[in-house]
Amino acid sequence: MTRRFKFRHTALLFAAALAGGVPALAAESAAKQAVDAAKVQGTVGEQADGFLGVVSGGDTALRAAVAEINAGRAAVYRETAAKTGVTAEAAGQATAAQLLARLPAGQYFKPAGGGWTKK
């Protein structure tokens, strides 16, 4: 498989996992609701590695919610990596590309090697 094919295949598998895997279970959780609200407020953003990060502020409960969501994402990245033969890091990066493309205006993202940027 070419690297580009693996990247796209990994991204598609992750999208399927989001639709019916671990993060989907979190979709109804208090952690997901807290993170979604914090993304709108500009406190939490998406990162180039496929994980959430705290842009600024955030109390202990919000940081715990971010950690919970990130733990679910990490599990999906490991599962996707095992199925596709890429690393978990590559699975996360492929997912980040999809998430950043769908990020609504006004929310924050952190590109690799860069600082927080408002879309």
C-alpha positions as CSV (number, residue, x, y, z in Angstrom):
1,M,0.0,0.0,0.0
2,T,1.2,3.5,-0.7
3,R,1.5,5.9,2.1
4,R,-1.3,8.1,0.7
5,F,-3.6,5.2,0.5
6,K,-2.8,4.1,4.1
7,F,-3.4,7.7,5.3
8,R,-6.8,7.8,3.6
9,H,-7.7,4.3,4.6
10,T,-6.8,5.1,8.2
11,A,-8.9,8.3,8.1
12,L,-11.9,6.4,6.8
13,L,-11.6,3.7,9.4
14,F,-11.4,6.2,12.1
15,A,-14.5,8.0,10.8
16,A,-16.3,4.7,10.9
17,A,-15.1,4.2,14.5
18,L,-16.3,7.7,15.4
19,A,-19.7,6.8,14.1
20,G,-20.0,3.6,16.1
21,G,-17.0,3.2,18.4
22,V,-15.7,4.5,21.7
23,P,-16.0,8.2,21.0
24,A,-19.6,7.7,19.8
25,L,-20.4,6.3,23.3
26,A,-18.9,9.5,24.7
27,A,-21.2,11.6,22.4
28,E,-23.9,11.5,25.0
29,S,-21.6,11.9,28.1
30,A,-21.2,14.8,30.3
31,A,-17.6,15.0,29.2
32,K,-18.6,15.4,25.6
33,Q,-21.1,18.1,26.4
34,A,-18.5,20.0,28.5
35,V,-15.9,19.7,25.8
36,D,-18.3,20.8,23.1
37,A,-19.3,23.9,25.1
38,A,-15.7,24.7,25.8
39,K,-14.8,24.5,22.1
40,V,-17.5,27.0,21.3
41,Q,-16.2,29.3,24.1
42,G,-12.6,29.0,22.8
43,T,-11.3,27.1,25.9
44,V,-10.6,23.8,24.2
45,G,-9.4,23.1,20.6
46,E,-8.4,20.4,18.2
47,Q,-4.7,19.5,17.7
48,A,-2.8,18.2,14.7
49,D,-2.1,14.9,16.6
50,G,-5.8,14.1,16.8
51,F,-6.2,15.0,20.4
52,L,-8.0,17.8,22.2
53,G,-6.0,20.5,24.0
54,V,-6.9,23.2,26.5
55,V,-6.3,26.6,24.7
56,S,-6.5,28.6,28.0
57,G,-8.1,28.4,31.4
58,G,-10.3,25.5,32.1
59,D,-11.1,24.1,35.5
60,T,-10.3,20.7,36.9
61,A,-13.6,19.2,35.7
62,L,-13.0,20.5,32.1
63,R,-9.4,19.1,32.1
64,A,-10.8,15.7,33.2
65,A,-13.4,15.8,30.5
66,V,-10.6,16.5,27.9
67,A,-8.6,13.6,29.3
68,E,-11.6,11.3,29.1
69,I,-12.3,12.2,25.5
70,N,-8.6,11.9,24.6
71,A,-8.4,8.4,26.2
72,G,-11.3,7.3,24.0
73,R,-9.6,8.7,21.0
74,A,-6.3,7.0,21.9
75,A,-8.0,3.7,22.1
76,V,-9.6,4.1,18.7
77,Y,-6.3,5.2,17.2
78,R,-4.6,2.1,18.6
79,E,-7.4,-0.1,17.2
80,T,-7.2,1.6,13.8
81,A,-3.5,1.3,13.7
82,A,-3.7,-2.5,14.4
83,K,-6.2,-2.9,11.6
84,T,-4.3,-0.8,9.0
85,G,-0.6,-1.4,9.8
86,V,0.1,2.3,10.5
87,T,1.1,3.7,13.8
88,A,-1.4,5.1,16.3
89,E,0.3,8.5,15.8
90,A,-0.5,8.3,12.0
91,A,-4.1,7.3,12.8
92,G,-4.4,10.4,15.0
93,Q,-2.9,12.7,12.4
94,A,-5.2,11.3,9.7
95,T,-8.1,12.0,12.0
96,A,-6.9,15.4,12.9
97,A,-6.9,16.4,9.2
98,Q,-10.6,15.4,8.9
99,L,-11.5,17.1,12.2
100,L,-9.7,20.3,11.2
101,A,-11.5,20.4,7.8
102,R,-14.9,20.2,9.6
103,L,-14.0,22.7,12.4
104,P,-16.5,25.5,12.5
105,A,-15.4,29.1,12.2
106,G,-14.4,30.7,15.5
107,Q,-13.1,27.5,17.1
108,Y,-9.4,26.8,17.8
109,F,-6.9,24.4,16.3
110,K,-3.2,23.8,16.9
111,P,-1.2,22.8,13.8
112,A,1.9,20.7,14.2
113,G,4.7,22.9,15.5
114,G,2.5,25.9,15.8
115,G,0.4,27.8,18.3
116,W,-3.3,28.0,18.8
117,T,-5.1,29.5,15.8
118,K,-8.7,30.6,15.5
119,K,-10.4,29.3,12.4
